[in-house]
């Protein structure tokens, strides 16, 4: 097994013997949250006339899950008092952060599939319980729109994941006073993503920041430019996190 794959495996927790007690309670709380969510959704179907637009916006909440996927991986090193061991490994900081980024991406893929399956089940429930409303919506068109949104979310996920790594790296470095600035940058990035990809998704006549800057820009070009911008920013932030971890982190 290569060094990189071994690091990814460790970050995923495959090689760790987790306590069954904690695992049981975590699964129990997740099951309770799922049951409560289904009950609330069913009630809203009957009393609030929920439409498939509710299902279409489901991928937007993954922005915050993507951010947390790597923040937790980096945070664990300090909270578990393993940061000294982690940084003493004879590998480059780029390899260490790259392994966490890969592990975070694998975890978010699992979460994305889960959200997609739940969305399909909620759609079927809506079709069964409220056919008077839901039959007026095209199922193929809605799922094509959802598929496009999931593809966009996966494309911009590196930016959110790297922000998660960067914020916690900065917090435990000589630049810790700049942590609030990182949170502000993260908030601005979320606003950028919503303006670029979601204001134009649900309302074709709304104008995102790209259409203000470039009048007449098509929806597809808005997506292309937005994804390119997020990937470039993500790469630069990754280099910044690597530099801070190499030179300025306090163990």
C-alpha positions as CSV (number, residue, x, y, z in Angstrom):
1,X,0.0,0.0,0.0
2,X,1.4,3.4,-0.9
3,X,2.1,6.0,1.7
4,X,-0.7,8.3,0.4
5,X,-3.3,5.6,0.5
6,X,-2.2,4.7,4.0
7,X,-2.6,8.3,5.1
8,X,-6.1,8.5,3.5
9,X,-7.1,5.2,5.2
10,X,-6.0,6.5,8.5
11,X,-7.9,9.8,8.1
12,X,-11.0,7.9,7.1
13,X,-10.7,6.1,10.4
14,X,-10.6,2.7,8.8
15,X,-7.6,1.6,10.7
16,X,-8.8,2.9,14.0
17,X,-10.8,0.8,16.5
18,X,-13.7,3.0,17.4
19,X,-15.6,2.5,20.5
20,X,-18.8,0.6,20.0
21,X,-20.5,2.6,22.7
22,X,-20.0,5.9,20.9
23,X,-20.8,4.4,17.5
24,X,-24.2,3.1,18.9
25,X,-25.2,6.5,20.3
26,X,-24.2,8.3,17.1
27,X,-26.3,5.9,15.0
28,X,-29.2,6.3,17.4
29,X,-29.2,10.1,17.3
30,X,-28.9,10.0,13.5
31,X,-31.9,7.6,13.3
32,X,-34.0,9.8,15.6
33,X,-33.1,12.9,13.6
34,X,-34.1,11.1,10.4
35,X,-37.4,10.0,11.9
36,X,-38.2,13.5,13.2
37,X,-37.3,14.9,9.8
38,X,-39.6,12.5,7.9
39,X,-42.5,13.2,10.3
40,X,-42.0,17.0,10.0
41,X,-41.9,16.7,6.2
42,X,-45.1,14.6,6.1
43,X,-46.9,17.2,8.2
44,X,-45.7,20.0,6.0
45,X,-46.9,18.1,2.9
46,X,-50.5,18.2,4.3
47,X,-50.6,21.6,5.9
48,X,-48.1,23.8,4.0
49,X,-48.5,22.5,0.5
50,X,-44.8,21.7,0.0
51,X,-43.8,21.5,-3.6
52,X,-40.8,19.8,-5.4
53,X,-38.9,23.0,-5.1
54,X,-38.1,21.9,-1.6
55,X,-36.4,18.8,-3.0
56,X,-34.5,20.8,-5.6
57,X,-32.7,23.0,-3.1
58,X,-31.5,20.0,-1.1
59,X,-28.0,20.0,-2.6
60,X,-27.4,23.6,-1.4
61,X,-27.1,22.4,2.2
62,X,-24.1,20.3,1.2
63,X,-22.0,23.4,1.0
64,X,-21.8,23.4,4.8
65,X,-21.2,19.6,5.0
66,X,-18.3,19.9,2.6
67,X,-16.7,22.6,4.8
68,X,-17.1,20.4,7.9
69,X,-15.7,17.3,6.2
70,X,-12.1,18.5,6.3
71,X,-12.4,20.9,9.2
72,X,-13.1,18.0,11.4
73,X,-10.2,16.0,10.1
74,X,-7.7,18.7,10.8
75,X,-9.3,19.6,14.1
76,X,-9.0,16.0,15.3
77,X,-5.2,16.2,15.2
78,X,-5.1,19.0,17.8
79,X,-8.0,17.8,19.9
80,X,-6.6,14.2,20.0
81,X,-3.1,15.5,20.8
82,X,-1.7,13.7,17.8
83,X,-0.6,16.8,15.9
84,X,3.0,16.4,17.0
85,X,3.0,12.8,15.7
86,X,1.2,13.9,12.5
87,X,3.6,16.7,11.7
88,X,6.7,14.5,12.6
89,X,5.9,12.0,9.8
90,X,8.6,12.1,7.2
91,X,6.3,13.3,4.5
92,X,5.7,16.7,2.9
93,X,3.0,19.0,4.3
94,X,1.4,18.9,0.8
95,X,1.1,15.1,1.1
96,X,-0.4,15.3,4.6
97,X,-3.0,17.9,3.6
98,X,-3.7,16.1,0.3
99,X,-4.5,12.9,2.2
100,X,-7.0,14.8,4.4
101,X,-8.5,16.5,1.4
102,X,-8.9,13.1,-0.4
103,X,-10.4,11.5,2.8
104,X,-12.8,14.5,3.1
105,X,-13.9,14.1,-0.5
106,X,-14.6,10.4,0.0
107,X,-16.7,11.3,3.1
108,X,-18.6,13.9,1.2
109,X,-19.3,11.5,-1.7
110,X,-21.0,9.2,0.9
111,X,-23.0,12.1,2.2
112,X,-23.9,13.3,-1.3
113,X,-25.3,9.9,-2.2
114,X,-27.2,9.7,1.0
115,X,-28.8,13.1,0.4
116,X,-29.7,12.1,-3.2
117,X,-31.3,8.8,-2.0
118,X,-33.3,10.7,0.7
119,X,-34.4,13.3,-2.0
120,X,-35.7,10.6,-4.2
121,X,-37.7,9.0,-1.3
122,X,-39.1,12.4,-0.3
123,X,-40.2,12.9,-3.9
124,X,-42.0,9.6,-4.0
125,X,-43.7,10.4,-0.7
126,X,-44.9,13.7,-2.1
127,X,-46.2,12.0,-5.3
128,X,-48.1,9.5,-3.2
129,X,-49.6,11.8,-0.5
130,X,-50.2,15.0,-2.6
131,X,-50.7,14.0,-6.2
132,X,-53.0,17.1,-6.6
133,X,-49.9,19.3,-6.3
134,X,-47.0,17.1,-7.3
135,X,-48.4,15.7,-10.5
136,X,-48.2,19.1,-12.0
137,X,-44.3,18.9,-11.9
138,X,-42.3,17.0,-14.4
139,X,-40.2,14.3,-12.6
140,X,-37.6,13.9,-15.4
141,X,-37.1,17.7,-15.6
142,X,-36.8,18.1,-11.8
143,X,-34.3,15.3,-11.5
144,X,-32.2,16.6,-14.4
145,X,-32.1,19.9,-12.6
146,X,-31.1,18.2,-9.4
147,X,-28.4,16.2,-11.2
148,X,-26.9,19.4,-12.6
149,X,-26.9,20.9,-9.2
150,X,-25.2,17.9,-7.6
151,X,-22.5,18.0,-10.4
152,X,-21.9,21.7,-9.7
153,X,-21.7,21.1,-6.0
154,X,-19.1,18.4,-6.4
155,X,-17.1,20.7,-8.7
156,X,-17.0,23.5,-6.2
157,X,-16.5,21.3,-3.2
158,X,-12.7,21.7,-3.1
159,X,-13.1,25.3,-2.2
160,X,-15.3,24.6,0.8
161,X,-13.1,21.7,2.0
162,X,-9.9,23.6,1.7
163,X,-11.5,26.5,3.7
164,X,-12.2,23.9,6.4
165,X,-8.5,22.9,6.5
166,X,-7.3,26.5,6.3
167,X,-9.4,27.9,9.1
168,X,-8.2,25.4,11.6
169,X,-4.6,25.5,10.5
170,X,-4.6,29.3,10.9
171,X,-6.2,29.0,14.3
172,X,-3.2,27.0,15.6
173,X,-0.5,29.0,13.9
174,X,1.2,32.3,14.5
175,X,-1.5,33.9,12.4
176,X,-4.3,32.9,14.8
177,X,-5.5,36.5,15.2
178,X,-6.5,36.3,11.5
179,X,-9.0,33.5,12.2
180,X,-12.0,35.8,12.2
181,X,-10.8,37.1,8.8
182,X,-10.8,33.6,7.5
183,X,-14.4,33.1,8.7
184,X,-15.3,36.3,6.8
185,X,-13.7,35.0,3.7
186,X,-15.6,31.8,4.1
187,X,-18.9,33.6,4.4
188,X,-18.1,35.7,1.3
189,X,-17.3,32.5,-0.6
190,X,-20.6,30.9,0.4
191,X,-22.4,34.1,-0.8
192,X,-20.4,33.9,-4.1
193,X,-21.5,30.3,-4.6
194,X,-25.1,31.0,-3.9
195,X,-25.1,34.1,-6.2
196,X,-23.3,32.2,-9.0
197,X,-25.1,28.9,-9.0
198,X,-28.4,29.1,-7.2
199,X,-29.8,32.5,-8.1
200,X,-29.7,31.5,-11.8
201,X,-30.8,28.0,-11.2
202,X,-34.3,28.6,-9.8
203,X,-35.0,31.9,-11.5
204,X,-33.7,32.3,-15.1
205,X,-34.4,36.0,-15.0
206,X,-32.4,36.7,-11.9
207,X,-29.0,38.2,-12.4
208,X,-26.0,36.8,-10.6
209,X,-22.8,38.7,-9.9
210,X,-21.4,37.3,-13.2
211,X,-24.3,38.8,-15.2
212,X,-23.7,42.2,-13.6
213,X,-20.0,42.0,-14.6
214,X,-20.6,40.5,-18.0
215,X,-24.1,41.5,-19.4
216,X,-25.6,38.8,-21.7
217,X,-23.7,36.0,-20.1
218,X,-25.5,32.7,-20.6
219,X,-26.4,30.4,-17.7
220,X,-23.9,27.7,-18.9
221,X,-21.1,30.2,-19.1
222,X,-22.0,31.4,-15.6
223,X,-21.5,27.9,-14.4
224,X,-18.2,27.4,-16.2
225,X,-16.7,30.7,-15.1
226,X,-17.9,30.1,-11.5
227,X,-16.4,26.6,-11.3
228,X,-13.1,27.8,-12.8
229,X,-12.9,30.7,-10.3
230,X,-13.6,28.4,-7.3
231,X,-11.0,25.9,-8.4
232,X,-8.3,28.6,-8.8
233,X,-9.1,30.1,-5.4
234,X,-9.1,26.6,-3.9
235,X,-5.7,25.9,-5.3
236,X,-4.3,29.1,-3.9
237,X,-5.8,28.5,-0.5
238,X,-4.3,25.0,-0.5
239,X,-0.9,26.4,-1.1
240,X,-1.5,28.9,1.7
241,X,-2.5,26.2,4.1
242,X,0.6,24.2,3.2
243,X,2.8,27.2,3.8
244,X,1.3,27.9,7.2
245,X,1.5,24.3,8.2
246,X,5.2,24.1,7.2
247,X,6.4,27.4,8.7
248,X,4.1,28.8,11.2
249,X,2.1,26.1,13.0
250,X,2.6,26.0,16.8
251,X,2.6,22.4,18.2
